[in-house]
Amino acid sequence: MKKGWMFLILVVLATTIAATPALAAGPGNQNRQENQHRHELGPQPNDRYAFALTGTITALGTDSITVQVHNGNRLVKPYIGQDLVVQMADNTRYRQWTPEGCIPIAFEDLEVGDTTSIQGTVSKGVFIAARVTMDVPCCTP
């Protein structure tokens, strides 16, 4: 009988020790592990990342702007000093900076040589503008 109790205590103790790390991690640990795994894999084909840049318009297409990049976030840093094509979307908003505040404009109001600030997303290597703001004072090279 004594051996039976000792065996039961050992089984309970072993189970408790084995389960402690999993219980200590809690349910949020799985998300951290998945995020770490995604980080290790690097960007995936359908991932979308936010970008921001400042620059000067060097060319206008029917649905794109080519910008000589002056500055930008980490996604844009490799393009500083180079031309970058930014696609326009149906929902892209266009603004012009004034000392009184930004006013709405249209794509047709953009001109080569204008300084601009652009925010948007990058997906599969394509830069897509969500907002284009013209004549922002910080954008002058």
N, C-alpha and C positions, 0 to 999 in steps of 0.2 A: 504494500500500500504506500509505503514511504517513497519507493522508487517511482510510482505513478504520479505522485504529487510533484516530485522533483522534475520529472520529465515534463509535466504540464507547465511548471514554472519556467523551465528552460525554453519551451516552445513560445510562451507568452513573451518572455524577455527577448528572444531572438526576433519575433515578429515586430515588437515595439521598436527595437533598434533598427530594423530594416525599413520600417515605415516612417521613422522620424524625419529623414531628409525630405521625403516627398511631402509630408505634412507641413514641414517648416517652409517649403517653397511657396505654398499657397497656390490658388488658382491663377494669379496674375503672372506667375513665373513662366507659364507656357507661352504667353504673348511675348515676354522678353526673349525667350529662346527662339521663337519664330522670327522676331525682328533681328536678332543676332544672325540667324541663318540667312535671312534676306540680305543683310549687310555683307556677309561673307560672299554671297553669290554675286553681288554687284547689281547694277541696273538691269532690269528685266525688259523685254521687248515692249510691253504695254504700259510701263511705268510713265507717269507724267510728273514733271518737275517744274517748279516756278522759276522764272528768270526775270531779271530786271537789267536794263541797259540804258546808257545815254550815248548819243552819237549824232552824226550829221547824215541826212538823207542824201545818198549819191545817185539813186535811180528809183523810179516808180514803175511798177508793173500794173497789170489790171487787177491783181488780187494780192500784191506783195509790195514790200518796201525793201530796198537795199540800203543798209546803214553802215557808215564807217563808225565802228565802235570806239568810243572814248573811254568808257568805264562800264562796270557791271558786276553782278554777283559771280559766284564761283563757276557757274555754267557758262558765263560769257567771257571770263578772263582770257581763255585761249584765243579769243577773236579780237582783243584790243589792238587797235591800229589796222585792222583788216575790215573788209566789207563782209557783212552778214545779211543774208536774205531772210526776212521775217514775213511769214504768210499772214494775211488778214482773214478773219472769219466773219460770218454773217453777223455775229454779235459783238464784234470789235467796236469799242467806243473811242471816238476821236474828240480831243479837247485842245484848246489853245490857252496857254497860260497868259494871264494878265495880272497886273498888280492888285486888281480888285477880286480876282478869283478866276478859276477856269471856266471857259465858255464852250459849249458844244460846237463842233465843226463837222465837216464831212470829209470823206476820203479825198474828194476832188479838191479840197482846200490845201492839201499837202503839196509842197514844192521841193524840188531838188535844192539843197543848200540849207534847208531848215534844220535847226537843232531840235532834237526830240528826246523824249524819255519814253521807253516802252516797257510794259509789264505784260507777261503772258506765261505760256507753258511750253515746255519742250517735250515732245513725244516722238520716239523713234528717230531722233536727230532733226526733227522739223520744229522750228521756232514758230509759234502761233501767237499773235498779239491779242491780248484782251483789252488793253488800253494803250492808246498812243496820245501823248501830250506834246504839243509843239511849243517852241520858244521858251522852254523852262530855262531860267538864268543859269542854273548849275550845269547845264549841258554844253556850254561854250568850251571848246578845247583850249 
